[in-house]
């Protein structure tokens, strides 16, 4: 999927690419539809649109678990999935209707920096 820097989602993708040029993939995802609003990949093995749909289910299931556990006054800020050589981060917007999906190489990217980049850019999506 191409992205336009004229859209808020496209601008977020470009800002993340500027701050984390070595990322493997990134997408801005609508939680309701599971569709990527904008995406980019540097890896032929990662399809961010497909990953967006599956990771939307991860977000939805965590939201259902929070409801079942009656975790009031709590919202999901981010979800970290650690693989052998990759970090997959899902950063939700403050209102929870969108998230940024980011894949980075765990040996080449500092987790704290990746989280800060996502925190700074997620606010642009509200």
C-alpha positions as CSV (number, residue, x, y, z in Angstrom):
1,X,0.0,0.0,0.0
2,X,1.3,3.4,-0.9
3,X,0.8,6.3,1.5
4,X,0.2,9.9,0.9
5,X,1.8,12.4,3.3
6,X,-1.4,14.5,2.8
7,X,-3.4,12.2,5.1
8,X,-2.8,12.0,8.8
9,X,-2.0,8.3,8.6
10,X,0.5,8.9,5.8
11,X,2.2,11.7,7.7
12,X,2.6,9.4,10.7
13,X,4.2,6.7,8.5
14,X,6.6,9.3,7.1
15,X,7.5,10.6,10.5
16,X,8.2,7.1,11.8
17,X,10.3,6.4,8.7
18,X,12.3,9.5,9.4
19,X,12.9,8.6,13.0
20,X,13.4,4.8,12.5
21,X,14.7,4.3,9.0
22,X,15.8,0.7,9.7
23,X,12.3,-0.5,10.6
24,X,11.0,-3.7,8.9
25,X,7.4,-2.6,8.5
26,X,4.8,-0.1,9.8
27,X,1.1,0.5,9.4
28,X,-1.6,2.7,10.7
29,X,-4.6,0.6,11.4
30,X,-8.3,1.3,12.0
31,X,-9.5,-0.9,14.9
32,X,-13.1,-1.1,13.7
33,X,-12.4,-2.4,10.2
34,X,-8.9,-3.9,10.7
35,X,-7.8,-2.2,7.6
36,X,-4.5,-0.4,7.1
37,X,-5.0,3.3,6.4
38,X,-1.4,3.6,5.4
39,X,1.6,1.3,5.5
40,X,5.2,0.7,4.4
41,X,7.6,-2.2,4.5
42,X,11.3,-2.6,4.1
43,X,11.0,-6.4,4.2
44,X,9.7,-8.6,1.4
45,X,8.6,-11.2,4.0
46,X,6.2,-8.9,5.9
47,X,2.9,-7.8,4.5
48,X,1.7,-5.0,6.8
49,X,-1.9,-5.1,5.5
50,X,-2.2,-8.8,6.4
51,X,-0.5,-8.2,9.7
52,X,-2.9,-5.3,10.4
53,X,-5.9,-7.5,10.1
54,X,-4.5,-10.2,12.5
55,X,-3.2,-7.7,15.0
56,X,-6.6,-6.0,15.1
57,X,-7.8,-9.3,16.6
58,X,-5.1,-9.1,19.2
59,X,-6.3,-5.6,20.2
60,X,-9.9,-6.7,20.2
61,X,-9.2,-9.7,22.4
62,X,-7.3,-7.7,24.9
63,X,-10.1,-5.2,25.1
64,X,-12.6,-8.1,25.7
65,X,-10.3,-9.5,28.4
66,X,-10.1,-6.1,30.1
67,X,-13.9,-5.9,30.1
68,X,-14.2,-9.4,31.5
69,X,-11.7,-8.6,34.2
70,X,-13.6,-5.3,35.0
71,X,-10.5,-3.3,34.6
72,X,-12.2,0.1,34.9
73,X,-10.3,3.4,34.2
74,X,-7.7,1.5,32.2
75,X,-6.9,1.8,28.5
76,X,-4.4,-0.1,26.4
77,X,-1.4,2.1,25.7
78,X,0.7,-0.4,23.8
79,X,1.2,-4.2,23.2
80,X,4.6,-5.7,22.8
81,X,5.1,-9.0,21.1
82,X,8.7,-10.3,21.3
83,X,9.8,-12.8,18.7
84,X,13.2,-14.4,18.3
85,X,14.7,-11.6,16.2
86,X,11.8,-9.1,15.9
87,X,9.8,-6.7,18.1
88,X,6.2,-6.1,17.1
89,X,4.7,-3.1,18.8
90,X,1.0,-2.0,18.7
91,X,0.6,1.5,19.9
92,X,-3.0,2.6,20.3
93,X,-4.3,6.1,20.0
94,X,-5.6,7.7,23.2
95,X,-9.2,7.1,22.1
96,X,-8.4,3.5,21.0
97,X,-9.9,3.7,17.5
98,X,-6.6,3.3,15.7
99,X,-3.2,1.8,16.3
100,X,0.3,1.9,14.8
101,X,1.8,-1.5,14.1
102,X,5.6,-1.4,14.0
103,X,8.0,-4.2,13.3
104,X,11.7,-3.8,14.0
105,X,14.8,-6.0,14.3
106,X,15.3,-6.6,18.1
107,X,19.1,-6.5,17.7
108,X,19.2,-3.3,15.8
109,X,16.5,-1.1,17.5
110,X,16.3,0.2,21.0
111,X,12.9,-0.6,22.4
112,X,12.7,2.6,24.4
113,X,13.4,4.7,21.3
114,X,10.9,2.8,19.3
115,X,8.2,3.3,22.0
116,X,9.0,7.0,22.2
117,X,8.7,7.4,18.4
118,X,5.3,5.7,18.5
119,X,4.1,7.7,21.5
120,X,5.0,11.0,19.8
121,X,3.3,10.1,16.5
122,X,0.2,8.3,17.8
123,X,-1.1,11.7,19.1
124,X,-1.3,12.9,15.5
125,X,-4.0,10.4,14.7
126,X,-6.8,11.7,16.9
